[in-house]
Amino acid sequence: MGETSEHVVADVAIRRHWDAANRALIAKMISELAYEQVLPIVELSTPCVFDDFGALGSEQQYDFALDTDPRGRWTFLAQLNLWGQLLIDIDSLTPPDGVRMEAADLLLAIGPALGMDDARQAESLEDLFNTLRADCELIEAHRQLTADRAIGLPEAERQALLDGHPKFLFNKGRRGWGLEALRAYAPEYGERIRLDWIAILRQRLHAGGEPVDSEYLLASVLDDDALRELRATLQRRVKETDHAVEEYALMPVHPWQWQQMLAMLHVGDIGRGEMIHLGSFGDEFIAQQSLRTLTNVSERPGAGSHDIKLPLSIMNTSSYRGIPGKYMLAGPDVSHWLRVRAGDDDEFVRAGLEILAEPASAVLEHDQYARLAGAPYRYRELCGVIWREGLTPRVGEGEQALLMAELMQCDADGRPWLAAYIDAADCDPELWLTRLFEATLVPMYHLLCRYGMTIIAHGQNLTLILRDGLPHRLALKDFQGDLRLTDEDFPEAADLPSTLLEVTVRLPADKLIHDLQTGHFVTLLRFVAPLAPAVGVSERRFYQLCAEVLENYMARHPEMAERFAKFTLFRPRILRLGLNRSKFLHDAEGASSRMLPDMDYEIDNPLALVTRASRPFGPGERQQSQGKDRIPHE
């Protein structure tokens, strides 16, 4: 059997773009590790010039060498942004004499300095190689696609073109997937996925919200013929067991998860007749950026009303992509609570906040693994489902939905999609950005200050809805594990559901604020702001607009002055979050819990830098931290 055309095309893309993908990844490695302050030597060859507010400096030459690598110095041109991050001119990167321009060689050179042993380096190399392969194919996909054309594609196709998590160096590791699985299930390939279905004894399921196989949920992913065939299959298969049809619940599973995990590790449930594999049925889906969430792309009436989130036991970015059962069960209650608040809180109504509710969820505990509290967490997150309202029915005439991560994306010529969206709106760029902050940042900050609740607001769980090209409102989703609460009792949140309170981490104000400050500003806006000069808005002005929107919001609510002081976004120095070194040293294979990032108070706050001349410090804004800390997730 000869090579398939897909294999040939993929190999051509890798050969064509190998050098470019490596150069880009090396620049990202140097930039992010220098930002996290974990490279052992980073020196400026010449002074860097800033304006009075520390705005983007002129391009200067930098170099660095490693105590662990005596072969010489890397040199490059870069600018420093307001965060103290190096924005590297990729074409200027020059390795030491005799050193290949390959990211894998750089990782081996810096690994010992980061404290990585051979095992951690080997695992990281696997993630690196997988990321480079995907990057080569993404570069090929972008090769003849301008930003202006890209933003006109359907939302699901745009997601398939995104570069992925901006902070994690090796953000497409997908450890556990081979080539065929990548092509079948990774978003950049855009392949259609049909769900597998299993029947589970209801008494074995822990469920939240409505029954997981409610008729209207099944009808959203199965047409009449498919549902009839699925039920008939259950009728036939149940005769092989000691149970009746009505004792079983129907549940979708990811086809890879069934083949690689459930069919093998849940063989006891199969043997006892408590789990029945029914086959592949229903509508076609494609994977979102998060891999686990699948969007219905069938065109029949009624399709697309719900997305489905399913566990995947693969290692990607920082963790195995299962779903902790305790969070799954709280999702329906908390999303309903947020939906009610979105409808009766004047500030949320003003912003048009959308909540993509989770009407039903269920998790199946493995009978034996559940008893091993110290076992790797991935064995406790094998089987479950979350039904989530889809976005398509909520996007009206003249509207367009985009994942916020799109605002960090550039085309092959370096033109930001952000610029394309602003140009398409045919409006003043400052107006567009102001509307962006009003639609997104204000409701998230209001959620924190009014209710003491945060959602770690990164680019993949926030969807911006444009109306006539302008930012109009925000859609929030994904309430498992990314939601935390203040350790104080706010009267406005007195009716929070008990299912949420039982499983949610509660943090003091100075820690909770960083779900917004680090989760949104550092993880998203840090990468969007340097693209704003493409539309004539400096990085400094970008954050000034952000500050003005926040100050206007606070001026509308003088009764919340004490809360604004407690959760200030204008403190001069803020925690720096370090993800990559933590991941490099984390034993993901054997860990009983997920990785926690290192954090410390070592960076200037851009919001404080751009407002310092015109704004006095508020209460508590001069507070400094004492050394390193960690913010718990569970």
N, C-alpha and C positions, 0 to 999 in steps of 0.2 A: 504494500500500500504506500503510495507516494505522498509527498508533502501536500498539504492542503493550501489553497490560496491564502487562507487566513494566516497560516504559519509564515508563508513567504512575505506577506505584507508586514507582519509584525517584525520579522527579522530585518527587513529593509528599513523600517522606522528606527529600530535600535541602532543599526549601523549608521544611518543618516544623522541621528540626533544624539549619539552617545557622548560626544565631546561637549555639546551644548548643555545637555542634562547634567553632566558632571560639573561643569563650570558653574551652573546655576546653584547646584546643591552645595558646592564648596563655599560659594558666597553666602548662602543661607547659614551654613554651619559656622563660619567665622562670625557673621553678624549676630546670630542668636546666642552663641556661646560667649562672645564678648559682652553682649547685653546682660547675660546671666552672671558675668564676672567669674567664669570658670576656666577660661584660657589662662595659662600660667604667665604668659608675657604678652602684653599688647602695648605697643609704644607708638606715639605720634612722631613722625619724622620732622614735621613742621608744625608750628602753632595753628590751631583751628580758630577761625574768625566767626564770632557770633554777633548778632545785633543786640540791642539793649535787653531784649526779652529772651535771649537764648534761642532765637528762631534758626531755621535750617542754615547751617554754615556753608561757606564756599567749599568746593571740592579740594581736598588735601590728600597728600600721600601718606599712607600708613604702612607699617610693616609689623610682623610679629615672628618670633622664633620660639621654639619649644625647648625647654631644658632636656626633654626626653628624646629630642630629634636633632642631632648635631649637624645635619646636612646643610643648614642655611636658613634663610629668611624668606617668607612669603611677602610680597609687596602688592599693593593695590591702591587705587584712588577711591575715596569715599567721602560722604558728607555725614555729619552728625545731626540727627534730628533732635527734637525737644526732649525725647526720652533718653538721650545719650546713646542711641543705637546707631551703629555704622550702616549707612546705606551705600552699599558697595557697587562701584561701576564694574559690572561683571567682566567686561572686555579687558579691564586693566589688570585682572588677577595674573600674577606671575609667580610660579612656584620656584623653589630653590633649584639650582642646577642639578640635573639628574633625577629630579622628582617628577613623576607623571602627574598630569592634571586629572587625577581620579579621586573621587570622594572616599573610596574605600581605603586608599593609601593614607589619606589624611586622618581618617578615623583611627587607623592602627597607630599613627604617630601620636595622636593626642590621647588615645585611650588610657595609657598608664598615668598620664598627668591628671586625668579625671577620676582615677581610682578604679578603673575597670580591670577586672581579671580577664583571663583568656575566654572563659565561658560567656561573660557578659559581652565581650567584644564579638565573639562568634555569633551570638543571638542578634546583636545590633547590625552586624554585617548582613544577616538574612533580611532584616527590615530594610536596610539601605539598598540592597540589590533589587528587592521587590519594588521599592519606591522608584528607583532609576528606570526600571523596565516600564512602569506605568507612566512616568514622566516623559519618556521617549514617545510613547504612543499619544500622550496628550499634546506634545509639541507638534506631532504630525497632524493631529486633528485640528490644531489652531493654524496650521501653516497657510491656508488660503481663506481663513475666516477672519474678517475684520471685526472690531468691536461693534461697529454699527450694524453689521449683519447678525452678530451673535445675540444682541439684545432683542432681536426680533424673533428668535426661535422660541418654541414652546418651553415653558418653565422646566419641564422634566429634561429636555435636551440641554438646556443651559446648565443644569446641575451636573450633567455628565462631562462638562468641559472645565469644571473648577479644579484648581490646583490642590485643594485640600487644606488641612489644618495649617495655619501659617507659623505657629510656634514650634510644633514638633518637627524635628529635622527629617525624620523618616516617617512620613505621614501616610504612606500607603503600604505598610508592611504586610498586612493581611496574612500573618503567619498561620499556616495551616491550609491555605488554598494553593493548589497547583495551577498550572496554566489553563486547564480546561475549566476549572471552577472560576478563575478570574474572568475568563471570557464569557462565562454564563451569568455571573452574578455581580461583577464589579460595575459601578455606575458608568465609568468612562466608555464601556463597550455598548451600553444602551440596549442590551439584549432583553427580550421579553421573558418573564418568569411566570410559570403557572404553579400555584401552591399545591403542596401535598396536603392531604387531610387525614386526620386520625380520629378515632372515637375513644374517649376516655371515660371510665366510670365516674359519674358525677361526684360520688362520695370521696374520690381521691383529689378532686380539684379544690384549691383555695381561690375563691372568686371575689371580685369587687365590681360594684355597679350592677348592671343588668346581666341576665344569663348570657354566657359567652356565645351561645348559639341561638340568640333571639332571631325570630323570623326576619325582621327587617335588616339585621346585620348580615345574615346569610344571603338575603336577596340583593345586598349591595355588591356582592362579589361572585354570585352564582346566578345565572339566568334560570328560567323555569326548568329547562331540560336538564341542565347540569345538576340542579338541586334534586330533581327527581331521580336522576341516576345515582347521585351520592347516597340518597336515602335507601334506594333499592340495594346498593352495594352493602350498606350496613345491615339491612334486613337479611341478606344472604350470609354475611360473615358472622353475625351474632349467633347463628345456629351452631357454630363451632364452640360456643362458650356456654357457661351455666347461667348467663344473665339475659335479661329482657332488653329490647331496644330502648325503652324509655329510661333505662338506667344509665345510658351513655350520653355524653355531650360531644357534639361535633366541634373540632378545633383545627384551624389551619396550622401548618408547620412549614418552615423553609425547606425546600427540597434537599439542599446540602445538609442541613441539620439532621434531617431524617436519615439520609444515607450514611453520614459519617459518625453521628453521635447517638441518636435515639434508637435506631435499629440495632445498635450494638450494646449500648450501656443500659437501655431499658428492656433488654431481652427478658428479664424476669417478669415485667408487667405484661409483655406479649405472651409469655408462657402461661401466666395465670389468667389470661383473657381479660385483663384490665385495660389493655391498650390494643387497639386494632388499627392497622394501617389500611386505609381505604383506597389510596391511589391519588392521582392528580386530576383535579377538577377545576372548572370555573374560569374566571376572567384572567387576563394577562396583566402583569405588573412589571414595573421596572424599579430598580433600587435607587433610593435617594443617597446623598453623600454619606449619610451615617451608616450605610450598608444594611442595617437591621430594619429600617422603615421602607416599606414597599408602597408604591403609588399605583393605583388602578388606572390603566391606560386603555381599557376596552371602551369602545364607542357606543355600546348599547345603552338605551335609556336606563337611568338609575345607577349606572356604574360611576365610580369616582366619588361617591358620597363619603367613603371611609378609606383611610389608609390603614395598613396593618403593620405593627411592629413585632418582630419575632427575634428570639435569641439566636445568636450565631457564635459558636464556640471557636472563634478565631481571634488571634492577638492582633490588634490594630491600634496605632498610636500608643496609648498608655495602658491598655487593659484588654482582657478578653471580653468579647462583645455579647456576653449573656445579659440578662436583665434581672437584677435582684428582686426576688419575689415580694419582699416587704414594701418596696416602692411601687411595684405593679398594682398591688391591691389598694394603695392609697390614691392612685391616679384618678379614678372616676369621681371620688368625693372631692378632691381638691380642685379638679377642673370645673366641677359644678359650682363650687364655692366661688371660684374666680369668675365664672360666667355671670353669676348673680351680681358680684361687685362691679363687673364691667358694665352692667346695665343700670345700676342705681347710684354709682359714684359719679358726681358731676365732672370730675377731672378725667376719668376714664371715658365718659360719654363724649366730652369735648374732644378727646384724642381719637375717638372711634375705635378703641381697643377691641380686638377680636381674640377670643379664646377658643382654640381648637380642642373641644372637649373630648374626653375619653369615656365613652358610655359604658364600656365593659372591659374587664381584664380577668385573666385567670393564670394560675401557675400550678404546675404539677411538681411536687417534691419527689425526688428519687428516694425510694424507701431506705436504701442503705447509706448513700452519700449524705443524706440529711442528718444522720447521727454523728457525723465526723466534723465537729466544730472547727478543728484545726486543719482540715483538708483544704487544698487549693480551691478558691472560691468558684472557679469555673465549673466544678463538678456540682455546684448547688444552683446553677443557673442554666439548666439544659432545656427546659420545656416550659413554654408559656406563650401568652398572646396579649397584645394590647390593641384594642380597636380605637382608632382616633378619627375624628371628623376630618374629612378631606378639605383641601383649600378651594378646589375648583368651584363648588357651588356658592362660595362666598365672594367670588370675584365677579363684579358686575360689568355692564357695558361701559366701555371707555376706561376700564381698569386693567392693571397688569400686576402680577405678583412676582416678586423676586426674593430669593434667599439673600440675606444681608451679606453673605460671603461673596456674592457677585461683585460687591463694591470694591473688593480687593483685587479683582482679576484684571489682567491686561491681555491684549492680543499679541500676535507674533511680532508686531512692530513697536510694542511697548505702549500702545494707546490704551488708557484705562477704560474699562467698561463704564466706570463712573462718569467719565467725560462724555461717552456716547449717550448715556441716559440723560445727562443734563442738556446736551445739544439737542436731543430729540424733543425735550420739553420746551425748547426755544424760549428760555427764561433766563433771568439773571442768575448766575451760579450761586451767589450768596443767598438768594431767595430759596433756591432748591435745597441748599444745605441747611438753612434755617428750618424749612419745613421738615427735613429729615430728622433733625434733633427734636422738633416738637412732636413728631409722630412716634418716635422711638424712645428717646432718652427720658422725656417727661413722664410717660406712664410707668416706666420701670423705676424711676426715682420716687414717684408718688407711691408705688406699691411698697417700696422700702420705708418711706417716711410715715405714711399713714397707717400701714398695716404691719410693719416690722417683718416683711417677707421679701426675699430676693430669689430671683432665678438667675443662675449663672448664664449671663446673656451673651453667648458667643455667636458666631456667624451662621451656625447651622440650626439653631432652634428659634431664630427670629426671621420672620418673613415680612418684608415691606410691601405694602400695596400702594401702587401709584394710581392716581386718578388724573387723566389728561396729562400724563407725564410727570406730575408733581407728587412727591411723597404725601400720602394721605392718612394712612393708618398702619398699625402694627398688628400682626397676628402672632400670638404666643402659643407654643406647643411644648410637649415633652416635659412632664412633671415628675419624672422618676429620678431621684437622686440629685438633680440639679437645682433643687429648691431647699432653702434654709430659712430659719426663723430667728428673730431676736430672742435673747434670753430674758427679756422683760415681758410683762403682760400688758399688751396694748388693748384698751377697751374696744377699739375698732375691730380687733381680731378675736374677740371673745367667743365668737361662734365658729371658730375653725373646727373642722371635723376631727373627731378623736383618732380616726385612722391616720391622719396626717401627723398629729401631735405625737403619736406613739412611735413614729419611725424617723422623724425629721430632726436633724442636728440643730441645736439652738446655740447661738454665738453672741458674745458681747458686741456692742456697736462698732468698735474699732476693728473687729474681724469681719463682721457681716458686711460692712461697706465694700469690702474687696471683691465680693461677688459681682458688684457693679463696676468698681474701679479697675480691678484686674480682669474680671471676666469679660467686660465690654470695652473699656477704654484701652487696656493693654492688648487684649486678644483681637480686637476688631479695629477700633479707631486708630491705633498706632500704625496700622498698615494701610488704612484708607487715607489718612491725612497727607502723607507724602505724595499721593496721587492728585490731590486737589490743585497744585500749581498748573496742571495740564489744562485747567479751565480758568486760570488767572487768580486763584485763591491761594495765598501762601499758607504754609503750615500754621504759622502764628495766627493768621486771620481765621483759619478753620476752627481753632480752639477758642478764639474770641467769640465767634458766632455761637459755639456750643455754650460758653459761659453766659452769654447774653440770654439765651433761651432758658437756661437754668435760673438765672436771676429774675427773669420775668415771671417764671412759674412761682418762685418763692415769694415774689411781691404780691401775687394773687392770694397767698395763704399766710398772712401775718400770724394767724392763730397757731401755726405750726413752727414758729421760730425756734422753739426749744428742740424740736425734732431735727430741723435743718442743722442746728449746731451739733447735735449728737451724731448725725450722719453726714457730716460735711464732705463735699467733694473738692474742697479748695485747700486742704491742708498742704503746706509747702512741700513736704516729703511724704512719699507713700511706699508701701511694701513693694519690693521687686519679687515677682514670682519666678522661680526656676524650675522648669519642667524637665529639661533634657538630661541634666546630670542625675536628677532623681530617677528618671526612667533608666538611664544607663546602669545604675547601681541596684535597681529593683529586681528581685527574683520573681519575675512574672509567672514562671512555671510552677513554683512551689508556694507562692504567697497565699495566705488565707484571706487577705483583703487587698483592695486596690491601692495603687501607689498614691502617696501624698506628696505634693510639691513642697520644696523649700521656699521660704519667703523671708525677706528682711527689708529694713527701712534704709534704702541706699540710693533712691532715685528722686529727682525733682519731679514735681507734679506739673504737667503742662498747663492745666487750668490755673494754677497759682502763678506760674511764670507769666502768663499773658495778661493777668489781671492785677498783678502785684502793685503796679504804679497807681492804679485807680481805685483800689479796694482794700480797706483795712482787714486785718485778720479777724476772723470770727472766734467765738469761744471754742477753745480746744484745738484750734488749728495749728498752734505752735508745738503741740505735743510730739515728742520723738519717742521712738521705740528703743528698747534695749535688746539688741542682738537678734538672733534668728528665731523663727517660730514656724509652726505648721498649723494650717487650718484644716480641721478634720472634715471628712466627707461623710463618714458613717459613724 
